[in-house]
């Protein structure tokens, strides 16, 4: 069966074929801006597994585009328990499917703090037994800059360097927004160690990770975390 995996986020769509060994094939990414250009180069196959946290109209546009291209479409949602993972939320529907899948794909018996840097900054703690201890959500640095610019247009929405104490507005904005994200991650690592009694491994993923990496403590970069989780979901639910 020809199976493709789709991750529809807030700013872009990513997709990849599922190979016979259960691993991802080449990943393609396309921003979904105005118009329908992002829907013109989609693949064809038998089964499409779709995870979406995008606005309903974006999700419906993707489904409409995939219907004539695939024999079967499956929309993935968060579950209370799957494989080794047990989530903390009483109502699984309240947990974003991107966070659920990212945790599922990384759940390997080692305690971890999984940090996603996209439109939002998400942090999820998973212990060595696969129990999700809960998480945090904040604006990612880029969104902080955009929000400040939207309320005060004289503040530039990008640019600047991360420095301890800035002597220009651009540097002050970059340092403040990046520093807020770094501070939340560092505080969460400290809280996680207190919660678990051991230091969890810091794992990071998402399009905004590169800007934070030079100042993060020891960490592991996870590529295409949601798609990796989708592949594991397929192995547990479909295969």
N, C-alpha and C positions, 0 to 999 in steps of 0.2 A: 504494500500500500504506500502510495506517495503522500507523505505527511509534511505539512509546513506549520511552523510556529510563528505567531504574530504577537508583538508587544506594542500596544498603542498607548503611548504616554501622553503627557500634557503638551509636549512640543514636537514630538516626532514619532514615526512608526518604524519599528525594526522587525525584520523577519528573517527566517533561516529555514532550510530544509532539515528534517530529522533524518539522520543517516541510519543505515541498517544496524549499526552497533549502538544506537541510542544516543550518539553524540550529535552536536550541532554541525551543520555544514556551514558554508560561508554566510556571514551575516550582512544584510543590506539595511541601511538606515535612510530615511527620507523625512525631512521636516514637513509637517502638514499645515502650511500657511493658507492664505486665501486661495480659492479656486480648487480644482480637482486634479492638478498635475501630480500630486503625490499618490493618486490612485491609478495612474496610467501604466505603471510598470510592474504590477503585481504578478506573482507567479500563478500557475495552474497546478492542480493536483486532485487527489481524492479526498483528503481530510485536512481541514484547517482548524487549528486550536488557537483560540484568540483570548488574550488577556488585555483588558482595557481599563484605564483610569481616566481616560479623556472625557470631554463633554459628550453628552448623549448624542448630539448631532454628528460629531466626528465618528463615534462608534457606529451609528446607523449608516453613515456614508461608507465606512469600511465594509460593513456587512453586505450592503447593497452591491458593492464592487466585487466582493468575493463570491456571492451567490452563483453567478454564471460560470465561475472559474473552478469551483470545487463541488464534489458530490455531497459532502457533509461538512457542516460548520458546527463547532463546539465552542461555546463561550465558557471560560473557566472562571470560577468564583472561589473565594476563600472558604476554607473548611475548618471545623474545630480541631480535627486531627487527621493527619495523613502521613503514612510512612512513620518516620521517627519523630515527626513534629507535632507538638501539642500547643495550640495558641492560647494566649492569656485572655483574649476577648470572650466575654460571655455570649455575645452575638457576633458570629463570624462575619456576617454581612457588613459589619462596621469597620472591618480591617481591610484596607486596600489590597486588592489582589496582587499588586506589584510587590508589596511588602511580604505577603504570604508566600509568593513563589520564590522571591529572593531568599527567604529563610529556608524554604523547603529544599532548594537547590544546594544550600551550603550546610545543611544539618548533617554533621558527620561524627558526632560523639565528642566534639571538643567545644568547650564554652566559647562563645563569640559575641562581640558587639558588632553588629552589621550596620554599616552606615551607607545610606544612599544619598547622593548629591545630584539632584536634578532641579526641577522647579521648586520642590521642597527639599528640606534636609530631614531625613528620617533616620532614626536610631532604634534598633531592636536588639534586645538582649536575649540570648538563647543559652541555656545551661547545657552541661555535658550529657544530660539525659534527653535532650530534645524539647525541653519545656521552655516555651516562650515566656519570659518573665515580664514582658511589657515593653513599651517603647516611648519615644518622644518624636514630635514633629515641630519643625520651625521653618521659616522661610530660608531658602538657600541664599548664599551671598548675592547672586545675580538678581534674585527677586527682591532682596532688600534694597539694592541700588535702584531698581526700577520703581519700587514703591516710594522711595524718597524723592526720586525725580518727578513722579506723578503728582506728589503733593507740593513739591518745591522745585519748579522747572529750572531754576538757576543752578541746581545741583546736578552735575553731569551724571548720566546713567552708567558710565563705564570709565575705565582708565584709572591710573594711579598705581602706586606700589605699596606693598605691605611693609611697613616699618614700625618700630616700637612706638615712636611718637612722631607724628607727621608735621611738616611745616608748610604744606599746601593742602587745599581743600580736596583735590583729587586723591592725594595719598591718604588723607584722613578718612575719606570715604572707603577706599579700598581696605585700609587697615582696620577700620571699625567693623565693616561687614564680614571680612574674612576672619577677623579676630573673634567676632561673636560666634561664628560657626566652630572655630577651633576651640573656643572656651567651652561650648556646649559639649563637644566631643570629649575633651579632657575631663570635664566634670562628670560626664556619663561613665567614663572609664573608671573613675574613682568610686562612683556609686555602685558600679557593677562589681568591682572587687569586694566592696563591703557586703554587697548582697550575696555573692557566691562564695566568698572566702578564698577565691583564686583569681588570678588575673586572666580575663578573657582575651582571646585573640581579636585584634581590631581588623576587620575586613571592610573594605570600602569599594563602592561601585558608583557608576553614574557619570554623566557627561561633565559635571562640575568638579570632579575629583582632582583633576590635574592641578588646579589652582591652589588646593589645600595641601597637597602631598609634601612639599618641601618643609612644612612646619608640623606635620603630624608625627606622633611617636611611631614606634615600630608597627608596621601594618602590612597587610596583604591586599593587593588589588584584585578584584574579581571582575572579569570581563563578562559582559552580557548576562548579568545575574538573573534577570527575569526570564530570559529565554532558556538559560540553564535550568531554572526551576520548572519551566514549562516542559522541558524534556523529561525531567524526573516525574512530573505530574502525569505525563503520557505513559511512562513506564509503569506507574502505580495504578492508573485508572483505565487505560485503554489497551495497552499491550497485553 
